[in-house]
Amino acid sequence: MLSRIKEILKEYGFVLYTRPYELNIVGLRSKSVQSNAFDDEIHVFYKSRMESGNTHIYPATTDPGTFWLNNPSFPQGTAILAQGQNVDAYAIGKHRGMYEALVQQKPVTVIRDYDRDAILDFKNGTRQTGNFGINIHRASVSGTTKSIDRYSAGCQVFKNADDFLTFMELCRQQPSFMVISSAIP
């Protein structure tokens, strides 16, 4: 799987980090258009000083939950992170001022799903680029969360709290924190 992800990144002309502890963070979106399921994955791969490569795969969502699709915070609709690469768009900070996560610090492009149903609409929504608070964080404070619900209004969200803690520890080891965050269908 890792070799295929690297091929896709190269096909799109995306940056691929190869120096020790420079994290490549890739959100892989499932083909499902049904909301509220943790059916995506966040892949993190990097080289350490002693090992040629390390890979971690975490169950996650790259999509908003049904609550936010039905009740968008913006009149234009609920944000879905668009496929692409967001270099240096994230840094360690506080998610909603509450706990440490990766927070958006530079503009990203989203697709606004405006029709207020539980089906993810990637093709008909308006594309917007800006600072929307599209973060990378966890769902509940402990354990494994079964349903997205209010945990994502467009963020990339880890299903398991322990996975997220491991991920954040990797982020703290990053020398300059250059990040790839891609939603690849």
C-alpha positions as a LaTeX table, in Angstrom:
\begin{tabular}{lrrr}
\hline
Residue & $x$ (\AA) & $y$ (\AA) & $z$ (\AA) \\
\hline
Met1 & 0.00 & 0.00 & 0.00 \\
Leu2 & 2.80 & 2.44 & 0.86 \\
Ser3 & 4.41 & 2.05 & $-2.55$ \\
Arg4 & 1.05 & 2.85 & $-4.21$ \\
Ile5 & 0.60 & 5.96 & $-2.05$ \\
Lys6 & 4.08 & 7.15 & $-3.01$ \\
Glu7 & 3.24 & 6.54 & $-6.69$ \\
Ile8 & 0.04 & 8.61 & $-6.36$ \\
Leu9 & 1.91 & 11.46 & $-4.68$ \\
Lys10 & 4.48 & 11.45 & $-7.49$ \\
Glu11 & 1.75 & 11.26 & $-10.17$ \\
Tyr12 & 0.15 & 14.42 & $-8.80$ \\
Gly13 & 3.53 & 16.16 & $-8.44$ \\
Phe14 & 3.18 & 16.34 & $-4.66$ \\
Val15 & 6.15 & 16.81 & $-2.34$ \\
Leu16 & 7.42 & 13.59 & $-0.74$ \\
Tyr17 & 9.59 & 14.09 & 2.35 \\
Thr18 & 12.59 & 11.83 & 2.78 \\
Arg19 & 14.77 & 13.35 & 5.52 \\
Pro20 & 14.65 & 11.76 & 8.99 \\
Tyr21 & 11.41 & 12.43 & 10.89 \\
Glu22 & 9.89 & 14.59 & 8.16 \\
Leu23 & 6.37 & 13.23 & 8.30 \\
Asn24 & 4.31 & 12.46 & 5.25 \\
Ile25 & 0.69 & 12.57 & 6.41 \\
Val26 & $-1.84$ & 11.34 & 3.89 \\
Gly27 & $-5.58$ & 11.07 & 4.38 \\
Leu28 & $-7.02$ & 8.27 & 2.25 \\
Arg29 & $-10.73$ & 8.77 & 1.64 \\
Ser30 & $-12.92$ & 5.73 & 1.04 \\
Lys31 & $-15.18$ & 5.61 & $-2.00$ \\
Ser32 & $-18.28$ & 5.67 & 0.19 \\
Val33 & $-20.41$ & 8.82 & 0.09 \\
Gln34 & $-22.32$ & 7.88 & 3.25 \\
Ser35 & $-21.45$ & 10.08 & 6.19 \\
Asn36 & $-20.88$ & 9.31 & 9.86 \\
Ala37 & $-18.53$ & 6.33 & 9.46 \\
Phe38 & $-14.85$ & 6.21 & 10.28 \\
Asp39 & $-14.19$ & 4.54 & 6.92 \\
Asp40 & $-11.08$ & 6.50 & 5.91 \\
Glu41 & $-7.44$ & 6.20 & 6.95 \\
Ile42 & $-4.61$ & 8.51 & 7.87 \\
His43 & $-1.26$ & 7.14 & 6.74 \\
Val44 & 1.91 & 8.52 & 8.28 \\
Phe45 & 5.27 & 7.48 & 6.92 \\
Tyr46 & 8.80 & 8.72 & 7.48 \\
Lys47 & 12.38 & 7.69 & 7.95 \\
Ser48 & 14.00 & 7.68 & 11.36 \\
Arg49 & 17.72 & 8.08 & 11.85 \\
Met50 & 18.36 & 4.35 & 12.23 \\
Glu51 & 15.58 & 2.79 & 10.15 \\
Ser52 & 14.87 & 3.11 & 6.47 \\
Gly53 & 11.16 & 3.67 & 6.94 \\
Asn54 & 8.26 & 3.66 & 9.36 \\
Thr55 & 4.58 & 3.50 & 8.49 \\
His56 & 1.51 & 3.98 & 10.66 \\
Ile57 & $-2.07$ & 3.54 & 9.46 \\
Tyr58 & $-4.86$ & 4.99 & 11.59 \\
Pro59 & $-8.64$ & 4.58 & 11.21 \\
Ala60 & $-10.08$ & 8.04 & 10.76 \\
Thr61 & $-12.44$ & 10.22 & 8.82 \\
Thr62 & $-11.60$ & 12.86 & 6.24 \\
Asp63 & $-15.30$ & 13.80 & 6.02 \\
Pro64 & $-17.75$ & 15.74 & 8.16 \\
Gly65 & $-20.31$ & 13.95 & 10.31 \\
Thr66 & $-24.02$ & 13.78 & 9.56 \\
Phe67 & $-24.86$ & 16.37 & 12.20 \\
Trp68 & $-22.82$ & 19.06 & 10.42 \\
Leu69 & $-23.99$ & 18.01 & 6.96 \\
Asn70 & $-27.58$ & 18.50 & 8.13 \\
Asn71 & $-26.78$ & 21.66 & 10.14 \\
Pro72 & $-23.98$ & 23.54 & 8.38 \\
Ser73 & $-22.16$ & 26.30 & 10.25 \\
Phe74 & $-21.83$ & 28.29 & 7.01 \\
Pro75 & $-24.68$ & 29.24 & 4.65 \\
Gln76 & $-22.60$ & 27.90 & 1.73 \\
Gly77 & $-22.60$ & 24.42 & 3.30 \\
Thr78 & $-20.38$ & 22.09 & 5.29 \\
Ala79 & $-16.67$ & 21.88 & 4.46 \\
Ile80 & $-15.13$ & 18.76 & 2.94 \\
Leu81 & $-11.35$ & 18.98 & 2.56 \\
Ala82 & $-10.65$ & 18.87 & $-1.18$ \\
Gln83 & $-8.23$ & 16.40 & $-2.69$ \\
Gly84 & $-4.81$ & 17.98 & $-2.84$ \\
Gln85 & $-1.67$ & 18.72 & $-0.91$ \\
Asn86 & $-1.45$ & 21.28 & 1.87 \\
Val87 & 2.23 & 21.87 & 2.54 \\
Asp88 & 3.01 & 23.66 & 5.80 \\
Ala89 & $-0.72$ & 24.26 & 6.38 \\
Tyr90 & $-0.70$ & 22.66 & 9.84 \\
Ala91 & 1.18 & 23.16 & 13.09 \\
Ile92 & 0.86 & 21.86 & 16.62 \\
Gly93 & $-1.64$ & 23.99 & 18.49 \\
Lys94 & $-4.90$ & 23.78 & 20.42 \\
His95 & $-7.98$ & 22.32 & 18.74 \\
Arg96 & $-10.80$ & 24.73 & 19.64 \\
Gly97 & $-8.56$ & 25.94 & 22.47 \\
Met98 & $-9.00$ & 22.65 & 24.33 \\
Tyr99 & $-6.23$ & 20.12 & 23.58 \\
Glu100 & $-3.11$ & 19.72 & 21.49 \\
Ala101 & $-3.71$ & 18.75 & 17.84 \\
Leu102 & $-2.62$ & 19.80 & 14.38 \\
Val103 & $-4.36$ & 23.08 & 13.62 \\
Gln104 & $-4.75$ & 24.82 & 10.32 \\
Gln105 & $-2.35$ & 27.75 & 9.98 \\
Lys106 & $-2.50$ & 28.45 & 6.23 \\
Pro107 & $-5.33$ & 28.36 & 3.68 \\
Val108 & $-6.69$ & 25.03 & 2.45 \\
Thr109 & $-9.31$ & 24.30 & $-0.20$ \\
Val110 & $-12.65$ & 22.81 & 0.77 \\
Ile111 & $-15.77$ & 21.81 & $-1.12$ \\
Arg112 & $-18.98$ & 23.15 & 0.42 \\
Asp113 & $-21.68$ & 20.47 & 0.63 \\
Tyr114 & $-24.79$ & 22.64 & 0.71 \\
Asp115 & $-27.80$ & 20.32 & 0.27 \\
Arg116 & $-28.24$ & 19.36 & 3.94 \\
Asp117 & $-28.44$ & 15.59 & 3.59 \\
Ala118 & $-26.30$ & 12.73 & 4.90 \\
Ile119 & $-24.67$ & 12.06 & 1.52 \\
Leu120 & $-21.20$ & 13.49 & 0.90 \\
Asp121 & $-21.29$ & 15.63 & $-2.23$ \\
Phe122 & $-17.81$ & 16.07 & $-3.74$ \\
Lys123 & $-18.76$ & 17.28 & $-7.21$ \\
Asn124 & $-21.58$ & 19.84 & $-6.89$ \\
Gly125 & $-20.41$ & 22.02 & $-4.05$ \\
Thr126 & $-18.66$ & 25.36 & $-4.24$ \\
Arg127 & $-14.87$ & 25.30 & $-3.79$ \\
Gln128 & $-13.44$ & 27.78 & $-1.31$ \\
Thr129 & $-9.89$ & 28.42 & $-0.16$ \\
Gly130 & $-9.20$ & 29.98 & 3.21 \\
Asn131 & $-8.68$ & 29.49 & 6.92 \\
Phe132 & $-11.68$ & 27.51 & 8.16 \\
Gly133 & $-10.29$ & 25.66 & 11.20 \\
Ile134 & $-9.95$ & 22.38 & 9.29 \\
Asn135 & $-7.81$ & 20.62 & 11.89 \\
Ile136 & $-6.42$ & 17.12 & 12.43 \\
His137 & $-7.61$ & 15.90 & 15.82 \\
Arg138 & $-9.22$ & 13.04 & 17.76 \\
Ala139 & $-12.82$ & 12.16 & 18.40 \\
Ser140 & $-13.50$ & 11.33 & 22.07 \\
Val141 & $-10.99$ & 11.84 & 24.85 \\
Ser142 & $-10.54$ & 8.07 & 25.36 \\
Gly143 & $-11.25$ & 4.79 & 23.65 \\
Thr144 & $-12.61$ & 4.22 & 20.16 \\
Thr145 & $-15.47$ & 6.27 & 18.77 \\
Lys146 & $-18.09$ & 4.46 & 16.69 \\
Ser147 & $-19.80$ & 7.34 & 14.89 \\
Ile148 & $-18.53$ & 10.74 & 13.69 \\
Asp149 & $-21.64$ & 12.81 & 14.58 \\
Arg150 & $-20.43$ & 16.21 & 15.86 \\
Tyr151 & $-16.72$ & 15.29 & 16.00 \\
Ser152 & $-16.06$ & 16.56 & 12.48 \\
Ala153 & $-17.40$ & 19.64 & 10.73 \\
Gly154 & $-14.79$ & 19.11 & 8.01 \\
Cys155 & $-11.69$ & 18.14 & 10.00 \\
Gln156 & $-9.67$ & 14.96 & 9.68 \\
Val157 & $-10.45$ & 13.03 & 12.85 \\
Phe158 & $-8.87$ & 9.97 & 14.46 \\
Lys159 & $-11.26$ & 7.22 & 15.55 \\
Asn160 & $-9.08$ & 6.02 & 18.44 \\
Ala161 & $-7.73$ & 8.33 & 21.16 \\
Asp162 & $-4.58$ & 6.24 & 21.74 \\
Asp163 & $-3.76$ & 6.32 & 18.02 \\
Phe164 & $-4.06$ & 10.08 & 18.13 \\
Leu165 & $-1.66$ & 10.30 & 21.11 \\
Thr166 & 0.89 & 8.22 & 19.19 \\
Phe167 & 0.42 & 10.45 & 16.15 \\
Met168 & 0.97 & 13.61 & 18.19 \\
Glu169 & 4.16 & 12.18 & 19.68 \\
Leu170 & 5.44 & 11.63 & 16.12 \\
Cys171 & 4.53 & 15.22 & 15.29 \\
Arg172 & 6.53 & 16.51 & 18.25 \\
Gln173 & 9.63 & 14.69 & 16.90 \\
Gln174 & 9.32 & 16.47 & 13.55 \\
Pro175 & 12.31 & 18.81 & 13.13 \\
Ser176 & 10.64 & 21.61 & 11.16 \\
Phe177 & 7.09 & 20.32 & 10.87 \\
Met178 & 6.54 & 20.24 & 7.16 \\
Val179 & 3.38 & 18.24 & 6.54 \\
Ile180 & 1.56 & 16.67 & 3.66 \\
Ser181 & $-2.14$ & 16.44 & 4.27 \\
Ser182 & $-3.94$ & 15.03 & 1.29 \\
Ala183 & $-7.39$ & 13.62 & 0.82 \\
Ile184 & $-6.89$ & 11.04 & $-1.91$ \\
Pro185 & $-9.97$ & 9.19 & $-3.12$ \\
\hline
\end{tabular}
